């Protein structure tokens, strides 16, 4: 059985916790979109998460961006909870 892997992009904004904005089949496309999206007005950060379609527990953080630059995974992400 082959499992499809997808990459979701979600953003953090000062006044909301966002849901997934878009899903890509390619990690490269998701990373490019997230980097660009993280430069938009009122976007604090954009994250990429991978999933195996239909597989519970397959969620895996890939990377996150702030101001178009990839950030180290160890740093807290900014958001409405004061992080």
Secondary structure, 3 states (H helix, E strand, C coil): CCCCEEEEEEEEECCEEEEEEEEECCHHHHHHHHHHHCCCCCEEEEEEEEEECCCCCCCEEEEEEECCEECCCCCCCCCCCCC
